[in-house]
């Protein structure tokens, strides 16, 4: 009797594994039996190793029955299965790192958060606009990060006498919500006309929002110094809140933020601080 029980117990995991394998096979068969659901992706290509060749758009067709739901899934499938020369940035795949920022169907966003629409329209993918391109979908972020570094984005305050951390009230902590979450993807800055025209001097929405994040931090003791660094005609005041008959671009740049942040609100608050300084 005991030997029969042991044999039954040892056989149970095998039965479970076999059942799982059968389910996987059935799912794979179901996917393969579906008719192809092709989606066309038109992607910007440029190779610096071939400077004589102008940039061009290259098309790829993907069976959406065999692809994940996000644009980044399709780009990865293209690189892994169709064209290993396609170059782009990506890392977390969760909307945290900001690496896969690009222009998809005319809107700056993150490829890992952009869902592939279930329609017959082609998806057009470009690098972030008005940036030097290193290759294909990879923009040169050197100037953007240089500007971010220029605002000294770190807490500046003497160490407390007791050697402990800098304390902050809940109310003061709440003032930082909507700013500290920025992932520096540059989606907002590269959709800003003023940033296109004055990228060498105007800091742009993303960096200005981070500048205000430190101005608004009650623990920081260098508020006056931070405001003084912005006291010139270009760093902050190239933001003209340009409008047309349809939309206010500052609001549009708020809409394009993949984290749902509001750089326009931060820029307005920063200008108020400058006026009262």
ROKESE-53601 format. One record per residue (C-alpha): residue number from 1; y, x, z; residue in three letters. Coordinates in steps of 0.25 Angstrom, whole numbers, plus 2048, in hexadecimal, padded with zeros to 3 digits. Layout:
<node pos="NUM" north="Y" east="X" up="Z" code="ala"/>
...
This chain:
<node pos="1" north="800" east="800" up="800" code="unk"/>
<node pos="2" north="80A" east="80B" up="804" code="unk"/>
<node pos="3" north="807" east="813" up="7F7" code="unk"/>
<node pos="4" north="80A" east="806" up="7EF" code="unk"/>
<node pos="5" north="817" east="804" up="7F6" code="unk"/>
<node pos="6" north="81B" east="813" up="7F3" code="unk"/>
<node pos="7" north="817" east="811" up="7E5" code="unk"/>
<node pos="8" north="820" east="804" up="7E4" code="unk"/>
<node pos="9" north="82C" east="80B" up="7EA" code="unk"/>
<node pos="10" north="82B" east="817" up="7E1" code="unk"/>
<node pos="11" north="82A" east="80E" up="7D5" code="unk"/>
<node pos="12" north="836" east="805" up="7D8" code="unk"/>
<node pos="13" north="841" east="810" up="7D5" code="unk"/>
<node pos="14" north="83A" east="812" up="7C7" code="unk"/>
<node pos="15" north="83B" east="803" up="7C4" code="unk"/>
<node pos="16" north="849" east="803" up="7C8" code="unk"/>
<node pos="17" north="84D" east="80E" up="7BF" code="unk"/>
<node pos="18" north="845" east="808" up="7B4" code="unk"/>
<node pos="19" north="84C" east="7FB" up="7B5" code="unk"/>
<node pos="20" north="85A" east="803" up="7B5" code="unk"/>
<node pos="21" north="856" east="80A" up="7A8" code="unk"/>
<node pos="22" north="852" east="7FD" up="7A2" code="unk"/>
<node pos="23" north="85F" east="7F7" up="7A5" code="unk"/>
<node pos="24" north="866" east="803" up="79F" code="unk"/>
<node pos="25" north="85E" east="803" up="793" code="unk"/>
<node pos="26" north="861" east="7F4" up="791" code="unk"/>
<node pos="27" north="870" east="7F6" up="793" code="unk"/>
<node pos="28" north="870" east="801" up="789" code="unk"/>
<node pos="29" north="868" east="7F9" up="77F" code="unk"/>
<node pos="30" north="872" east="7ED" up="781" code="unk"/>
<node pos="31" north="87E" east="7F6" up="77E" code="unk"/>
<node pos="32" north="877" east="7FC" up="772" code="unk"/>
<node pos="33" north="874" east="7EE" up="76C" code="unk"/>
<node pos="34" north="882" east="7EA" up="76D" code="unk"/>
<node pos="35" north="88A" east="7EA" up="760" code="unk"/>
<node pos="36" north="894" east="7F6" up="75F" code="unk"/>
<node pos="37" north="8A2" east="7F3" up="765" code="unk"/>
<node pos="38" north="8AA" east="7FD" up="75E" code="unk"/>
<node pos="39" north="8B8" east="801" up="763" code="unk"/>
<node pos="40" north="8C1" east="80A" up="75B" code="unk"/>
<node pos="41" north="8C9" east="815" up="762" code="unk"/>
<node pos="42" north="8D4" east="81C" up="75B" code="unk"/>
<node pos="43" north="8D7" east="829" up="762" code="unk"/>
<node pos="44" north="8E2" east="833" up="760" code="unk"/>
<node pos="45" north="8DD" east="841" up="75C" code="unk"/>
<node pos="46" north="8E4" east="84E" up="75C" code="unk"/>
<node pos="47" north="8DE" east="85C" up="75C" code="unk"/>
<node pos="48" north="8E7" east="868" up="760" code="unk"/>
<node pos="49" north="8DD" east="872" up="75A" code="unk"/>
<node pos="50" north="8E1" east="86B" up="74C" code="unk"/>
<node pos="51" north="8F0" east="86B" up="74D" code="unk"/>
<node pos="52" north="8F1" east="868" up="73E" code="unk"/>
<node pos="53" north="8EA" east="85B" up="740" code="unk"/>
<node pos="54" north="8F3" east="84F" up="744" code="unk"/>
<node pos="55" north="8EF" east="846" up="74F" code="unk"/>
<node pos="56" north="8E6" east="83A" up="74A" code="unk"/>
<node pos="57" north="8DF" east="82E" up="74F" code="unk"/>
<node pos="58" north="8D0" east="82E" up="74F" code="unk"/>
<node pos="59" north="8C7" east="822" up="750" code="unk"/>
<node pos="60" north="8BA" east="820" up="758" code="unk"/>
<node pos="61" north="8B1" east="814" up="759" code="unk"/>
<node pos="62" north="8AA" east="811" up="766" code="unk"/>
<node pos="63" north="8A0" east="806" up="769" code="unk"/>
<node pos="64" north="8A5" east="800" up="776" code="unk"/>
<node pos="65" north="897" east="7FB" up="77A" code="unk"/>
<node pos="66" north="894" east="80A" up="77D" code="unk"/>
<node pos="67" north="8A2" east="80D" up="783" code="unk"/>
<node pos="68" north="8A9" east="80B" up="790" code="unk"/>
<node pos="69" north="8B4" east="801" up="791" code="unk"/>
<node pos="70" north="8C0" east="80B" up="792" code="unk"/>
<node pos="71" north="8C7" east="813" up="788" code="unk"/>
<node pos="72" north="8C3" east="820" up="78E" code="unk"/>
<node pos="73" north="8B5" east="81C" up="78D" code="unk"/>
<node pos="74" north="8B6" east="81B" up="77E" code="unk"/>
<node pos="75" north="8BE" east="828" up="77D" code="unk"/>
<node pos="76" north="8B3" east="82F" up="785" code="unk"/>
<node pos="77" north="8A8" east="829" up="77C" code="unk"/>
<node pos="78" north="8B0" east="82E" up="770" code="unk"/>
<node pos="79" north="8B0" east="83C" up="775" code="unk"/>
<node pos="80" north="8A2" east="83C" up="77A" code="unk"/>
<node pos="81" north="89B" east="836" up="76E" code="unk"/>
<node pos="82" north="8A4" east="836" up="762" code="unk"/>
<node pos="83" north="8AF" east="841" up="763" code="unk"/>
<node pos="84" north="8AE" east="84C" up="76D" code="unk"/>
<node pos="85" north="8BC" east="852" up="768" code="unk"/>
<node pos="86" north="8C4" east="846" up="76D" code="unk"/>
<node pos="87" north="8CC" east="84B" up="779" code="unk"/>
<node pos="88" north="8D2" east="843" up="784" code="unk"/>
<node pos="89" north="8D4" east="844" up="793" code="unk"/>
<node pos="90" north="8CC" east="83C" up="79E" code="unk"/>
<node pos="91" north="8C6" east="83E" up="7AB" code="unk"/>
<node pos="92" north="8C5" east="833" up="7B6" code="unk"/>
<node pos="93" north="8C2" east="827" up="7AD" code="unk"/>
<node pos="94" north="8C8" east="81E" up="7B8" code="unk"/>
<node pos="95" north="8D7" east="81E" up="7B6" code="unk"/>
<node pos="96" north="8DA" east="828" up="7C1" code="unk"/>
<node pos="97" north="8DC" east="836" up="7BA" code="unk"/>
<node pos="98" north="8E5" east="831" up="7AE" code="unk"/>
<node pos="99" north="8DE" east="83B" up="7A5" code="unk"/>
<node pos="100" north="8DB" east="831" up="79A" code="unk"/>
<node pos="101" north="8E9" east="82C" up="797" code="unk"/>
<node pos="102" north="8EB" east="829" up="789" code="unk"/>
<node pos="103" north="8F2" east="81F" up="780" code="unk"/>
<node pos="104" north="8E8" east="814" up="77C" code="unk"/>
<node pos="105" north="8EC" east="809" up="773" code="unk"/>
<node pos="106" north="8FB" east="80C" up="775" code="unk"/>
<node pos="107" north="8FB" east="80D" up="784" code="unk"/>
<node pos="108" north="8FA" east="819" up="78D" code="unk"/>
<node pos="109" north="8EE" east="817" up="797" code="unk"/>
<node pos="110" north="8E1" east="81D" up="79C" code="unk"/>
<node pos="111" north="8D5" east="81D" up="793" code="unk"/>
<node pos="112" north="8CC" east="81B" up="79F" code="unk"/>
<node pos="113" north="8D3" east="80E" up="7A3" code="unk"/>
<node pos="114" north="8D6" east="808" up="795" code="unk"/>
<node pos="115" north="8CB" east="7FE" up="792" code="unk"/>
<node pos="116" north="8C7" east="7FD" up="784" code="unk"/>
<node pos="117" north="8CB" east="7EF" up="77E" code="unk"/>
<node pos="118" north="8C0" east="7E7" up="778" code="unk"/>
<node pos="119" north="8C6" east="7E4" up="76B" code="unk"/>
<node pos="120" north="8C6" east="7EA" up="75D" code="unk"/>
<node pos="121" north="8D3" east="7F2" up="75E" code="unk"/>
<node pos="122" north="8D2" east="801" up="75D" code="unk"/>
<node pos="123" north="8D6" east="809" up="769" code="unk"/>
<node pos="124" north="8E1" east="814" up="766" code="unk"/>
<node pos="125" north="8E1" east="820" up="770" code="unk"/>
<node pos="126" north="8EC" east="82A" up="770" code="unk"/>
<node pos="127" north="8F0" east="835" up="77A" code="unk"/>
<node pos="128" north="8FC" east="831" up="784" code="unk"/>
<node pos="129" north="908" east="830" up="77B" code="unk"/>
<node pos="130" north="913" east="83A" up="779" code="unk"/>
<node pos="131" north="90B" east="846" up="780" code="unk"/>
<node pos="132" north="907" east="853" up="779" code="unk"/>
<node pos="133" north="8F8" east="851" up="775" code="unk"/>
<node pos="134" north="8EE" east="85C" up="779" code="unk"/>
<node pos="135" north="8E3" east="856" up="771" code="unk"/>
<node pos="136" north="8DF" east="847" up="76D" code="unk"/>
<node pos="137" north="8E2" east="83F" up="779" code="unk"/>
<node pos="138" north="8E6" east="84A" up="783" code="unk"/>
<node pos="139" north="8F5" east="84A" up="785" code="unk"/>
<node pos="140" north="8FC" east="857" up="78B" code="unk"/>
<node pos="141" north="900" east="853" up="799" code="unk"/>
<node pos="142" north="906" east="860" up="79D" code="unk"/>
<node pos="143" north="915" east="85A" up="79D" code="unk"/>
<node pos="144" north="911" east="84E" up="7A5" code="unk"/>
<node pos="145" north="90A" east="856" up="7B0" code="unk"/>
<node pos="146" north="916" east="860" up="7B0" code="unk"/>
<node pos="147" north="91F" east="854" up="7B2" code="unk"/>
<node pos="148" north="916" east="84F" up="7BD" code="unk"/>
<node pos="149" north="916" east="85D" up="7C4" code="unk"/>
<node pos="150" north="925" east="85D" up="7C3" code="unk"/>
<node pos="151" north="927" east="851" up="7CD" code="unk"/>
<node pos="152" north="91F" east="859" up="7D8" code="unk"/>
<node pos="153" north="915" east="84E" up="7DA" code="unk"/>
<node pos="154" north="910" east="851" up="7E8" code="unk"/>
<node pos="155" north="914" east="84E" up="7F6" code="unk"/>
<node pos="156" north="920" east="857" up="7FB" code="unk"/>
<node pos="157" north="922" east="856" up="80A" code="unk"/>
<node pos="158" north="921" east="860" up="816" code="unk"/>
<node pos="159" north="914" east="860" up="81D" code="unk"/>
<node pos="160" north="915" east="857" up="82A" code="unk"/>
<node pos="161" north="917" east="85E" up="837" code="unk"/>
<node pos="162" north="90A" east="859" up="83C" code="unk"/>
<node pos="163" north="903" east="85E" up="82F" code="unk"/>
<node pos="164" north="8FD" east="851" up="82C" code="unk"/>
<node pos="165" north="8FF" east="849" up="81F" code="unk"/>
<node pos="166" north="90C" east="842" up="81B" code="unk"/>
<node pos="167" north="90B" east="834" up="820" code="unk"/>
<node pos="168" north="910" east="828" up="818" code="unk"/>
<node pos="169" north="912" east="819" up="81B" code="unk"/>
<node pos="170" north="90A" east="80F" up="813" code="unk"/>
<node pos="171" north="917" east="809" up="80E" code="unk"/>
<node pos="172" north="91B" east="817" up="808" code="unk"/>
<node pos="173" north="90D" east="819" up="803" code="unk"/>
<node pos="174" north="90E" east="80C" up="7FB" code="unk"/>
<node pos="175" north="91A" east="811" up="7F4" code="unk"/>
<node pos="176" north="911" east="81B" up="7EC" code="unk"/>
<node pos="177" north="908" east="811" up="7E7" code="unk"/>
<node pos="178" north="909" east="80F" up="7D8" code="unk"/>
<node pos="179" north="90D" east="81E" up="7D6" code="unk"/>
<node pos="180" north="903" east="827" up="7DD" code="unk"/>
<node pos="181" north="8F8" east="821" up="7D4" code="unk"/>
<node pos="182" north="8FD" east="827" up="7C7" code="unk"/>
<node pos="183" north="8F3" east="82F" up="7C0" code="unk"/>
<node pos="184" north="8FC" east="837" up="7B7" code="unk"/>
<node pos="185" north="8F6" east="832" up="7AA" code="unk"/>
<node pos="186" north="904" east="832" up="7A3" code="unk"/>
<node pos="187" north="901" east="824" up="79D" code="unk"/>
<node pos="188" north="90F" east="81F" up="7A2" code="unk"/>
<node pos="189" north="917" east="82C" up="79E" code="unk"/>
<node pos="190" north="911" east="82D" up="790" code="unk"/>
<node pos="191" north="915" east="81E" up="78D" code="unk"/>
<node pos="192" north="924" east="821" up="791" code="unk"/>
<node pos="193" north="92E" east="823" up="786" code="unk"/>
<node pos="194" north="937" east="82B" up="78F" code="unk"/>
<node pos="195" north="92C" east="834" up="792" code="unk"/>
<node pos="196" north="928" east="836" up="783" code="unk"/>
<node pos="197" north="937" east="83A" up="780" code="unk"/>
<node pos="198" north="93A" east="843" up="78D" code="unk"/>
<node pos="199" north="92C" east="848" up="791" code="unk"/>
<node pos="200" north="932" east="856" up="794" code="unk"/>
<node pos="201" north="93B" east="850" up="79F" code="unk"/>
<node pos="202" north="938" east="842" up="7A2" code="unk"/>
<node pos="203" north="92D" east="841" up="7AD" code="unk"/>
<node pos="204" north="928" east="834" up="7A8" code="unk"/>
<node pos="205" north="922" east="827" up="7AF" code="unk"/>
<node pos="206" north="916" east="82E" up="7B6" code="unk"/>
<node pos="207" north="91D" east="83A" up="7BB" code="unk"/>
<node pos="208" north="929" east="832" up="7C0" code="unk"/>
<node pos="209" north="920" east="828" up="7C7" code="unk"/>
<node pos="210" north="919" east="834" up="7CF" code="unk"/>
<node pos="211" north="927" east="83A" up="7D2" code="unk"/>
<node pos="212" north="92B" east="82D" up="7D9" code="unk"/>
<node pos="213" north="91D" east="82D" up="7E0" code="unk"/>
<node pos="214" north="922" east="839" up="7E7" code="unk"/>
<node pos="215" north="930" east="834" up="7E9" code="unk"/>
<node pos="216" north="92B" east="828" up="7F0" code="unk"/>
<node pos="217" north="921" east="82F" up="7F9" code="unk"/>
<node pos="218" north="926" east="82E" up="807" code="unk"/>
<node pos="219" north="91E" east="83B" up="80B" code="unk"/>
<node pos="220" north="926" east="843" up="801" code="unk"/>
<node pos="221" north="932" east="84B" up="805" code="unk"/>
<node pos="222" north="938" east="84F" up="7F8" code="unk"/>
<node pos="223" north="93D" east="842" up="7F2" code="unk"/>
<node pos="224" north="94B" east="848" up="7F0" code="unk"/>
<node pos="225" north="945" east="854" up="7E8" code="unk"/>
<node pos="226" north="93C" east="84B" up="7E0" code="unk"/>
<node pos="227" north="948" east="842" up="7DC" code="unk"/>
<node pos="228" north="950" east="84F" up="7D9" code="unk"/>
<node pos="229" north="946" east="854" up="7CF" code="unk"/>
<node pos="230" north="947" east="847" up="7C7" code="unk"/>
<node pos="231" north="957" east="847" up="7C7" code="unk"/>
<node pos="232" north="959" east="84A" up="7B8" code="unk"/>
<node pos="233" north="95B" east="842" up="7AC" code="unk"/>
<node pos="234" north="94C" east="844" up="7A7" code="unk"/>
<node pos="235" north="941" east="844" up="7B1" code="unk"/>
<node pos="236" north="943" east="835" up="7B6" code="unk"/>
<node pos="237" north="94F" east="82F" up="7AE" code="unk"/>
<node pos="238" north="949" east="830" up="7A0" code="unk"/>
<node pos="239" north="942" east="823" up="7A4" code="unk"/>
<node pos="240" north="94A" east="819" up="79D" code="unk"/>
<node pos="241" north="942" east="80D" up="79F" code="unk"/>
<node pos="242" north="942" east="80B" up="790" code="unk"/>
<node pos="243" north="940" east="7FD" up="78B" code="unk"/>
<node pos="244" north="93E" east="7F5" up="77F" code="unk"/>
<node pos="245" north="93D" east="7E6" up="77B" code="unk"/>
<node pos="246" north="92E" east="7E6" up="780" code="unk"/>
<node pos="247" north="92B" east="7EE" up="78C" code="unk"/>
<node pos="248" north="931" east="7F8" up="795" code="unk"/>
<node pos="249" north="92A" east="805" up="793" code="unk"/>
<node pos="250" north="92B" east="809" up="7A2" code="unk"/>
<node pos="251" north="923" east="7FC" up="7A5" code="unk"/>
<node pos="252" north="91A" east="800" up="79A" code="unk"/>
<node pos="253" north="917" east="80D" up="7A0" code="unk"/>
<node pos="254" north="914" east="806" up="7AD" code="unk"/>
<node pos="255" north="90A" east="7FE" up="7A5" code="unk"/>
<node pos="256" north="903" east="80A" up="79E" code="unk"/>
<node pos="257" north="900" east="810" up="7AC" code="unk"/>
<node pos="258" north="8F1" east="80F" up="7AD" code="unk"/>
<node pos="259" north="8F2" east="80F" up="7BD" code="unk"/>
<node pos="260" north="8FC" east="803" up="7BC" code="unk"/>
<node pos="261" north="907" east="80B" up="7C2" code="unk"/>
<node pos="262" north="916" east="809" up="7C0" code="unk"/>
<node pos="263" north="91E" east="816" up="7BC" code="unk"/>
<node pos="264" north="92A" east="80D" up="7B9" code="unk"/>
<node pos="265" north="92C" east="808" up="7C7" code="unk"/>
<node pos="266" north="92A" east="817" up="7CC" code="unk"/>
<node pos="267" north="935" east="81C" up="7C2" code="unk"/>
<node pos="268" north="93F" east="811" up="7C6" code="unk"/>
<node pos="269" north="93D" east="814" up="7D5" code="unk"/>
<node pos="270" north="93F" east="823" up="7D2" code="unk"/>
<node pos="271" north="94C" east="820" up="7CB" code="unk"/>
<node pos="272" north="950" east="818" up="7D7" code="unk"/>
<node pos="273" north="94D" east="824" up="7E0" code="unk"/>
<node pos="274" north="955" east="82D" up="7D7" code="unk"/>
<node pos="275" north="961" east="823" up="7D8" code="unk"/>
<node pos="276" north="961" east="823" up="7E7" code="unk"/>
<node pos="277" north="95E" east="831" up="7E9" code="unk"/>
